[in-house]
Amino acid sequence: MIASKLFEGIEIENDIDLSKINTVGLTMNSEKVRRDSIFVCIKGVNVDGHDYAVDAVKRGAKLLVVDHLLPIDVNQVVVKDTRKAMSLMASNFYGNPRKNFKLVGITGTNGKTTSTYMIKNILESAGQRVGVIGTIGIMVGDKKFPSTLTTPDPIELHKTFKRMSDAGMDTVVMEVSAHAIALQKLAGVTFDVGILTNVTQDHLDFFKTFENYAQVKSDFVKPKYCKKCIVNIDDGIGKNINLAMQNCNTQNFELKSFGIKDKADISASNIKYSLAGTSFDLKVGTQQTSIHTKLIGEFNVYNALGSAGACLELGVDLQTIKQGLQTMDFVPGRINVIKLQNGANVVIDYAHTPDGLKNILSSVRQVTEGKVYSVFGCGGNRDASKRHIMGEVSGQLADFSVLTSDNPRLEQPEAIIKDIEMGISKITNDYICITDRVSAINYVLRELRPQDVAVIAGKGAEDYLDIGGKKIHYSDYETVNNESKKIFYEEQKC
């Protein structure tokens, strides 16, 4: 490809003739450089891509994209922001595939993954072909591909858009992480509809303060990224955005609200919860319909409202939305209920934030006749300030908690558990620390009696544990299945 085409829409700060330079690809990883490719120098949190420019040239890079000229004898393009430039270049390289389908983006601390699947099911009920990009993988229609990030890096993102376009997707639904917004991964990408589910504490290891984190989430709900937006009016940040937008005369931008507690454009009433699912009345203006979904919990009512609002903006009628919500199955790793042979239940969920843990424990508490057990840990080398808070949450809402390991990464799992213990010990003595996650789950399974529920939080559909920087195979599903069988056989012999 002629390099000049790659830089369409990008302001170049130095004089260079790109019309005679042919390139075969672009990358920000010097180890992936091919002969005659472009190497984009990105400044990261820990490393600076400019420091790898010499290595990239030795590997065959024909052109460097930099934020200042380097003392290297090679073609260089100077731009103000190499991250933003890379996003725009990636789109140009793959032929700007985004223009070939509708695009829905979902941001928020919790609820992104479930919402993408809700929207997918609704739109498929309307006869559309739908692609999904998110935490638990990339789906092109019925075909699934692995994903390492909630929102892929720009080159991978636009490559995925190209795959979606070539496969004839009518709509693509994707999760939008706060990191993706802050790091300009979405530069040049416009969403037909955006959703803000909620904003609670997470990722303070990166954003430092909740205010910084909340501002980045709020930035998504603006004309820069979205043509239309749906916000949770019961969430503090969403409420503020809704109030601010009411006082603005923003052209080519529409904002709608959803909620349960406050007056909203899309709302729910007469809500009834059980472990078998949730029912409620969905109201949009003067229209109303009754919904029953297999998914449990108040937060899934919010997810359903936001998803319904987005689909309404895409032109889907209310009855089709009802059909899509009611026929939707469980999302992998999101409130998956396993009934044990003794009548007790286990709920596996991805909850890994204070608010996420609060939501799942509150929802389970609401529909449980027996005791509620909590099994969870916190990830290493991430926001440590949430650990004691999650301990407090579990201490307040569970009858008994088992503190265990969850992706300790390069930290000592016992040290992470001690941080959690600092919070729970203020609330209760009804807890135990068991570092090995399999042993922790075995312990709680042996304690369960009929009518009890154990919530195993943090991993969800993940199939690994990150220990010492290495990922080893592990699954909460497999562990519950294997350990419950062992216990059942032992009891049968007695």
GUKOLGU-227595 format. One line per field, with one value per residue (C-alpha): residue number from 1; residue in three letters; x, y, z. Coordinates in pm, whole numbers. Example, Ala and Ser with C-alpha at 12.3 -4.5 7.8 and 13.67 -1.06 7.14 Angstrom:
REM residues 2
i <- c(1; 2) $
aa <- c(ALA; SER) $
east <- c(1230; 1367) $
north <- c(-450; -106) $
up <- c(780; 714) $
This chain:
REM residues 494
i <- c(1; 2; 3; 4; 5; 6; 7; 8; 9; 10; 11; 12; 13; 14; 15; 16; 17; 18; 19; 20; 21; 22; 23; 24; 25; 26; 27; 28; 29; 30; 31; 32; 33; 34; 35; 36; 37; 38; 39; 40; 41; 42; 43; 44; 45; 46; 47; 48; 49; 50; 51; 52; 53; 54; 55; 56; 57; 58; 59; 60; 61; 62; 63; 64; 65; 66; 67; 68; 69; 70; 71; 72; 73; 74; 75; 76; 77; 78; 79; 80; 81; 82; 83; 84; 85; 86; 87; 88; 89; 90; 91; 92; 93; 94; 95; 96; 97; 98; 99; 100; 101; 102; 103; 104; 105; 106; 107; 108; 109; 110; 111; 112; 113; 114; 115; 116; 117; 118; 119; 120; 121; 122; 123; 124; 125; 126; 127; 128; 129; 130; 131; 132; 133; 134; 135; 136; 137; 138; 139; 140; 141; 142; 143; 144; 145; 146; 147; 148; 149; 150; 151; 152; 153; 154; 155; 156; 157; 158; 159; 160; 161; 162; 163; 164; 165; 166; 167; 168; 169; 170; 171; 172; 173; 174; 175; 176; 177; 178; 179; 180; 181; 182; 183; 184; 185; 186; 187; 188; 189; 190; 191; 192; 193; 194; 195; 196; 197; 198; 199; 200; 201; 202; 203; 204; 205; 206; 207; 208; 209; 210; 211; 212; 213; 214; 215; 216; 217; 218; 219; 220; 221; 222; 223; 224; 225; 226; 227; 228; 229; 230; 231; 232; 233; 234; 235; 236; 237; 238; 239; 240; 241; 242; 243; 244; 245; 246; 247; 248; 249; 250; 251; 252; 253; 254; 255; 256; 257; 258; 259; 260; 261; 262; 263; 264; 265; 266; 267; 268; 269; 270; 271; 272; 273; 274; 275; 276; 277; 278; 279; 280; 281; 282; 283; 284; 285; 286; 287; 288; 289; 290; 291; 292; 293; 294; 295; 296; 297; 298; 299; 300; 301; 302; 303; 304; 305; 306; 307; 308; 309; 310; 311; 312; 313; 314; 315; 316; 317; 318; 319; 320; 321; 322; 323; 324; 325; 326; 327; 328; 329; 330; 331; 332; 333; 334; 335; 336; 337; 338; 339; 340; 341; 342; 343; 344; 345; 346; 347; 348; 349; 350; 351; 352; 353; 354; 355; 356; 357; 358; 359; 360; 361; 362; 363; 364; 365; 366; 367; 368; 369; 370; 371; 372; 373; 374; 375; 376; 377; 378; 379; 380; 381; 382; 383; 384; 385; 386; 387; 388; 389; 390; 391; 392; 393; 394; 395; 396; 397; 398; 399; 400; 401; 402; 403; 404; 405; 406; 407; 408; 409; 410; 411; 412; 413; 414; 415; 416; 417; 418; 419; 420; 421; 422; 423; 424; 425; 426; 427; 428; 429; 430; 431; 432; 433; 434; 435; 436; 437; 438; 439; 440; 441; 442; 443; 444; 445; 446; 447; 448; 449; 450; 451; 452; 453; 454; 455; 456; 457; 458; 459; 460; 461; 462; 463; 464; 465; 466; 467; 468; 469; 470; 471; 472; 473; 474; 475; 476; 477; 478; 479; 480; 481; 482; 483; 484; 485; 486; 487; 488; 489; 490; 491; 492; 493; 494) $
aa <- c(MET; ILE; ALA; SER; LYS; LEU; PHE; GLU; GLY; ILE; GLU; ILE; GLU; ASN; ASP; ILE; ASP; LEU; SER; LYS; ILE; ASN; THR; VAL; GLY; LEU; THR; MET; ASN; SER; GLU; LYS; VAL; ARG; ARG; ASP; SER; ILE; PHE; VAL; CYS; ILE; LYS; GLY; VAL; ASN; VAL; ASP; GLY; HIS; ASP; TYR; ALA; VAL; ASP; ALA; VAL; LYS; ARG; GLY; ALA; LYS; LEU; LEU; VAL; VAL; ASP; HIS; LEU; LEU; PRO; ILE; ASP; VAL; ASN; GLN; VAL; VAL; VAL; LYS; ASP; THR; ARG; LYS; ALA; MET; SER; LEU; MET; ALA; SER; ASN; PHE; TYR; GLY; ASN; PRO; ARG; LYS; ASN; PHE; LYS; LEU; VAL; GLY; ILE; THR; GLY; THR; ASN; GLY; LYS; THR; THR; SER; THR; TYR; MET; ILE; LYS; ASN; ILE; LEU; GLU; SER; ALA; GLY; GLN; ARG; VAL; GLY; VAL; ILE; GLY; THR; ILE; GLY; ILE; MET; VAL; GLY; ASP; LYS; LYS; PHE; PRO; SER; THR; LEU; THR; THR; PRO; ASP; PRO; ILE; GLU; LEU; HIS; LYS; THR; PHE; LYS; ARG; MET; SER; ASP; ALA; GLY; MET; ASP; THR; VAL; VAL; MET; GLU; VAL; SER; ALA; HIS; ALA; ILE; ALA; LEU; GLN; LYS; LEU; ALA; GLY; VAL; THR; PHE; ASP; VAL; GLY; ILE; LEU; THR; ASN; VAL; THR; GLN; ASP; HIS; LEU; ASP; PHE; PHE; LYS; THR; PHE; GLU; ASN; TYR; ALA; GLN; VAL; LYS; SER; ASP; PHE; VAL; LYS; PRO; LYS; TYR; CYS; LYS; LYS; CYS; ILE; VAL; ASN; ILE; ASP; ASP; GLY; ILE; GLY; LYS; ASN; ILE; ASN; LEU; ALA; MET; GLN; ASN; CYS; ASN; THR; GLN; ASN; PHE; GLU; LEU; LYS; SER; PHE; GLY; ILE; LYS; ASP; LYS; ALA; ASP; ILE; SER; ALA; SER; ASN; ILE; LYS; TYR; SER; LEU; ALA; GLY; THR; SER; PHE; ASP; LEU; LYS; VAL; GLY; THR; GLN; GLN; THR; SER; ILE; HIS; THR; LYS; LEU; ILE; GLY; GLU; PHE; ASN; VAL; TYR; ASN; ALA; LEU; GLY; SER; ALA; GLY; ALA; CYS; LEU; GLU; LEU; GLY; VAL; ASP; LEU; GLN; THR; ILE; LYS; GLN; GLY; LEU; GLN; THR; MET; ASP; PHE; VAL; PRO; GLY; ARG; ILE; ASN; VAL; ILE; LYS; LEU; GLN; ASN; GLY; ALA; ASN; VAL; VAL; ILE; ASP; TYR; ALA; HIS; THR; PRO; ASP; GLY; LEU; LYS; ASN; ILE; LEU; SER; SER; VAL; ARG; GLN; VAL; THR; GLU; GLY; LYS; VAL; TYR; SER; VAL; PHE; GLY; CYS; GLY; GLY; ASN; ARG; ASP; ALA; SER; LYS; ARG; HIS; ILE; MET; GLY; GLU; VAL; SER; GLY; GLN; LEU; ALA; ASP; PHE; SER; VAL; LEU; THR; SER; ASP; ASN; PRO; ARG; LEU; GLU; GLN; PRO; GLU; ALA; ILE; ILE; LYS; ASP; ILE; GLU; MET; GLY; ILE; SER; LYS; ILE; THR; ASN; ASP; TYR; ILE; CYS; ILE; THR; ASP; ARG; VAL; SER; ALA; ILE; ASN; TYR; VAL; LEU; ARG; GLU; LEU; ARG; PRO; GLN; ASP; VAL; ALA; VAL; ILE; ALA; GLY; LYS; GLY; ALA; GLU; ASP; TYR; LEU; ASP; ILE; GLY; GLY; LYS; LYS; ILE; HIS; TYR; SER; ASP; TYR; GLU; THR; VAL; ASN; ASN; GLU; SER; LYS; LYS; ILE; PHE; TYR; GLU; GLU; GLN; LYS; CYS) $
east <- c(0; 121; 208; 29; -306; -236; -193; -519; -684; -363; -174; 197; 441; 746; 811; 816; 698; 494; 360; 656; 687; 517; 450; 315; 179; 210; 284; 374; 571; 928; 941; 654; 816; 830; 1042; 896; 648; 573; 674; 467; 655; 410; 490; 348; 324; 650; 829; 871; 846; 1095; 1361; 1292; 1311; 1667; 1567; 1260; 1477; 1719; 1422; 1319; 1095; 1072; 901; 881; 594; 734; 652; 1001; 1272; 1516; 1886; 1827; 1875; 1522; 1200; 1017; 675; 638; 292; 167; 13; 139; -142; -410; -219; -195; -574; -641; -372; -514; -855; -707; -495; -799; -1008; -1211; -1438; -1630; -1846; -2002; -2211; -2388; -2171; -2283; -2036; -2091; -1882; -1916; -1753; -1993; -2247; -2062; -2033; -2389; -2523; -2336; -2494; -2839; -2814; -2681; -2977; -3230; -3084; -3065; -3433; -3486; -3313; -2976; -2627; -2436; -2070; -1944; -1610; -1543; -1389; -1480; -1404; -1484; -1791; -1851; -2202; -2176; -1796; -1592; -1233; -1015; -957; -687; -825; -1172; -1116; -845; -554; -625; -454; -630; -956; -972; -855; -1153; -1382; -1259; -1342; -1689; -1743; -1629; -1863; -2159; -2238; -2525; -2429; -2124; -2160; -1843; -1725; -1540; -1291; -1177; -821; -927; -1075; -778; -522; -687; -765; -1093; -964; -1166; -1428; -1787; -2056; -2415; -2525; -2330; -2435; -2305; -2402; -2257; -1936; -1792; -1438; -1197; -856; -723; -378; -390; -618; -497; -825; -1191; -1249; -1002; -1162; -1515; -1415; -1279; -1601; -1802; -1594; -1733; -2088; -2023; -2051; -1678; -1755; -2131; -2426; -2672; -2625; -2821; -2718; -2815; -2991; -2983; -2602; -2444; -2224; -2503; -2739; -2489; -2435; -2810; -2856; -2562; -2689; -3036; -2876; -2681; -2795; -2577; -2657; -2632; -2635; -2919; -2922; -3175; -3193; -3282; -3350; -3567; -3561; -3574; -3798; -3631; -3704; -3677; -3785; -3883; -4147; -4317; -3981; -3979; -3662; -3581; -3294; -3498; -3489; -3634; -3962; -4054; -4262; -4061; -4196; -4094; -4305; -4667; -4565; -4529; -4462; -4395; -4051; -3920; -3549; -3344; -3087; -3110; -3054; -3141; -2827; -2945; -3268; -3046; -2852; -3180; -3305; -2985; -2982; -3349; -3282; -2995; -3200; -3491; -3250; -3150; -3513; -3610; -3972; -4066; -4208; -3886; -3690; -3912; -3848; -3471; -3455; -3677; -3497; -3152; -2947; -2682; -2370; -2054; -1914; -2196; -2425; -2413; -2615; -2510; -2751; -2578; -2711; -2797; -3025; -2778; -2673; -2342; -2329; -2018; -1969; -1696; -1754; -1411; -1491; -1654; -1972; -1974; -1938; -2205; -2445; -2410; -2421; -2721; -2904; -2834; -2923; -3259; -3360; -3188; -3374; -3060; -2711; -2507; -2139; -1882; -1559; -1337; -995; -840; -596; -233; -56; -389; -586; -497; -725; -1036; -921; -1027; -1352; -1438; -1363; -1610; -1874; -1846; -1848; -2170; -2361; -2242; -2307; -1959; -1666; -1371; -1081; -865; -633; -736; -465; -197; 37; 369; 241; 233; -126; -105; -25; -329; -552; -419; -527; -878; -878; -813; -1160; -1364; -1219; -1378; -1720; -1720; -1521; -1720; -1452; -1152; -841; -750; -489; -534; -851; -940; -914; -1120; -1401; -1382; -1419; -1733; -1892; -1861; -2033; -2334; -2673; -3002; -3133; -2778; -2601; -2227; -2112; -1773; -1660; -1377; -1294; -1618; -1542; -1163; -980; -652; -482; -201; 62; 412; 345; 258; -92; -183; -505; -781; -1161; -1414; -1665; -1435; -1340; -1700; -1788; -1487; -1490; -1868; -1844; -1567; -1772; -2085; -1898; -1743; -2082; -2233; -1969; -2034) $
north <- c(0; 353; 518; 842; 658; 538; 894; 1034; 1242; 1263; 1590; 1541; 1781; 1731; 1748; 1403; 1268; 954; 908; 693; 478; 139; -51; -397; -344; -163; -262; -113; -423; -421; -803; -821; -592; -734; -604; -284; -239; 67; 79; 312; 433; 431; 566; 316; 312; 122; 140; 387; 250; 513; 315; 16; 207; 94; -269; -216; -73; -365; -600; -423; -129; 108; 393; 510; 706; 918; 1220; 1362; 1294; 1021; 1010; 712; 698; 590; 756; 912; 1073; 1310; 1341; 1505; 1187; 850; 662; 860; 831; 453; 424; 628; 446; 108; 211; 334; 21; -209; 10; 184; -122; 45; 226; -102; -181; -26; -4; -15; 56; -26; 124; 108; -67; -362; -508; -460; -826; -923; -619; -710; -1056; -914; -679; -959; -1179; -900; -801; -1164; -1195; -905; -1105; -927; -1074; -957; -947; -909; -781; -815; -969; -1331; -1333; -1210; -1349; -1316; -1452; -1803; -1826; -1746; -1622; -1558; -1209; -1095; -749; -608; -362; -475; -250; -40; -262; -574; -380; -263; -603; -744; -480; -596; -956; -844; -647; -930; -1170; -940; -835; -585; -464; -499; -469; -408; -347; -19; -14; 299; 215; 211; 560; 702; 547; 672; 320; 451; 762; 812; 551; 678; 468; 475; 409; 415; 285; 384; 107; 244; 387; 249; 200; 5; 37; 300; 145; 311; 612; 697; 862; 773; 1121; 1052; 715; 858; 1142; 901; 699; 1021; 1132; 840; 973; 1268; 1353; 1284; 913; 861; 978; 861; 752; 566; 631; 476; 762; 575; 581; 899; 966; 883; 1116; 1403; 1346; 1344; 1671; 1836; 1737; 1877; 2220; 2183; 2235; 1971; 1912; 1566; 1400; 1236; 1123; 887; 754; 422; 336; 192; 449; 780; 888; 760; 722; 342; 202; -113; -177; -471; -650; -1003; -1201; -1570; -1810; -1920; -1572; -1222; -1075; -708; -465; -277; 70; 302; 616; 498; 144; -136; -510; -783; -949; -1269; -1341; -1637; -1391; -1301; -980; -612; -528; -750; -550; -246; -434; -527; -166; -28; -297; -237; 135; 82; -153; 92; 353; 103; 73; -255; -277; -354; -701; -812; -673; -878; -1191; -1131; -1083; -1378; -1628; -1525; -1794; -1747; -1551; -1757; -1662; -1423; -1550; -1912; -2127; -2488; -2703; -2960; -3306; -3214; -2927; -2644; -2405; -2260; -1932; -1862; -1498; -1268; -1006; -862; -510; -392; -296; -617; -830; -625; -672; -1048; -1110; -879; -1049; -1397; -1294; -1170; -1513; -1750; -1926; -2075; -1939; -1738; -1830; -1617; -1741; -1474; -1315; -1011; -985; -901; -599; -421; -168; -270; -9; -213; -523; -424; -281; -614; -777; -541; -611; -986; -954; -752; -960; -1321; -1547; -1694; -1597; -1792; -1567; -1725; -1662; -1499; -1420; -1309; -1240; -1121; -1065; -1318; -1447; -1453; -1080; -1005; -1214; -1026; -697; -838; -965; -611; -519; -826; -856; -520; -666; -1031; -1332; -1562; -1621; -1838; -1786; -2072; -1972; -2265; -2193; -2560; -2626; -2314; -2434; -2787; -2637; -2441; -2728; -2947; -2677; -2632; -2763; -2769; -2413; -2267; -2082; -2036; -1745; -1810; -1474; -1325; -1575; -1632; -1794; -1747; -2075; -1990; -1864; -1611; -1707; -1562; -1414; -1755; -1869; -2219; -2395; -2352; -2330; -2263; -2470; -2771; -2736; -2725; -3023; -3233; -3149; -3192; -3539; -3636; -3519; -3695; -4026; -3995; -3935; -4230; -4461; -4346) $
up <- c(0; -80; 252; 166; 176; 528; 653; 515; 787; 992; 1043; 969; 1132; 908; 534; 374; 39; 113; -238; -346; -33; -49; 273; 356; 707; 1039; 1397; 1733; 1837; 1706; 1722; 1472; 1216; 863; 576; 428; 714; 931; 1297; 1517; 1825; 2117; 2463; 2712; 3090; 3133; 2796; 2510; 2157; 2039; 2228; 1999; 1672; 1591; 1642; 1420; 1140; 1166; 1125; 804; 900; 605; 788; 1149; 1301; 1583; 1797; 1738; 1479; 1577; 1477; 1248; 871; 778; 662; 956; 993; 1289; 1443; 1759; 1901; 1777; 1953; 1773; 1446; 1483; 1526; 1214; 1014; 1114; 986; 658; 618; 636; 407; 678; 732; 1015; 760; 645; 956; 1254; 1565; 1929; 2212; 2579; 2856; 3233; 3527; 3526; 3284; 2955; 2859; 2950; 2765; 2446; 2451; 2524; 2227; 2008; 2095; 2038; 1701; 1590; 1684; 1444; 1168; 1178; 1155; 1461; 1563; 1921; 2052; 2423; 2732; 2666; 2297; 1949; 1775; 1402; 1376; 1527; 1494; 1805; 1821; 2129; 2266; 2508; 2584; 2653; 2369; 2122; 2030; 1717; 1459; 1587; 1628; 1266; 1146; 1335; 1184; 842; 932; 1047; 727; 501; 683; 617; 974; 993; 1341; 1563; 1942; 2142; 2495; 2543; 2829; 3009; 2904; 2538; 2570; 2762; 2526; 2204; 2079; 1938; 1762; 1446; 1543; 1569; 1736; 1618; 1978; 2303; 2646; 2991; 3234; 3561; 3706; 4030; 4159; 3940; 3772; 4015; 3965; 3622; 3669; 4023; 4131; 4090; 3945; 3662; 3594; 3596; 3364; 3105; 3115; 3083; 2785; 2584; 2618; 2389; 2016; 1976; 1996; 1970; 1764; 2031; 2392; 2657; 3021; 3354; 3533; 3867; 3857; 3996; 3694; 3451; 3634; 3617; 3245; 3185; 3376; 3198; 2854; 2928; 2955; 2630; 2275; 2109; 1745; 1588; 1930; 2126; 2488; 2644; 3000; 3160; 3522; 3795; 4073; 3885; 3601; 3284; 2913; 2947; 3285; 3476; 3740; 3917; 3941; 4082; 4153; 4193; 4121; 3819; 3667; 3682; 3562; 3519; 3317; 3056; 2980; 2696; 2671; 2647; 2545; 2798; 2788; 3045; 3037; 3192; 3164; 3290; 3429; 3797; 3990; 3981; 3788; 3504; 3492; 3434; 3165; 2998; 3006; 2854; 2587; 2506; 2477; 2234; 2018; 2010; 1876; 1607; 1500; 1670; 1791; 2152; 2087; 1916; 2211; 2444; 2238; 2239; 2616; 2696; 2474; 2589; 2764; 3031; 2940; 3009; 3350; 3437; 3714; 3600; 3842; 3912; 4113; 4332; 4410; 4768; 4661; 4723; 4444; 4328; 4138; 3929; 3838; 3705; 3978; 4059; 4183; 4509; 4325; 4122; 4436; 4612; 4321; 4296; 4673; 4716; 4431; 4567; 4922; 4794; 4658; 4905; 5187; 5343; 5398; 5144; 5114; 4933; 4774; 4618; 4592; 4424; 4134; 4191; 4037; 4004; 4209; 4566; 4724; 4642; 4831; 5182; 5041; 4881; 5217; 5386; 5118; 5163; 5541; 5528; 5271; 5306; 5604; 5560; 5335; 5202; 5100; 4832; 4538; 4208; 3949; 4198; 3902; 4046; 4401; 4683; 4712; 5091; 5093; 4875; 5100; 5403; 5238; 5191; 5549; 5677; 5551; 5640; 5991; 6078; 6000; 6107; 6223; 5993; 5733; 5656; 5441; 5204; 4948; 4707; 4506; 4452; 4826; 4898; 4671; 4814; 5163; 5082; 4887; 5198; 5406; 5177; 5283; 5089; 5027; 5064; 4783; 4732; 4516; 4356; 4223; 4023; 3750; 3564; 3229; 3257; 3207; 3377; 3691; 3645; 3901; 3895; 3551; 3402; 3311; 3419; 3322; 3577; 3567; 3844; 3647; 3628; 3993; 4114; 3896; 3998; 4368; 4407; 4249; 4490; 4788; 4662; 4617; 4964; 5121; 4933; 5080; 5435) $
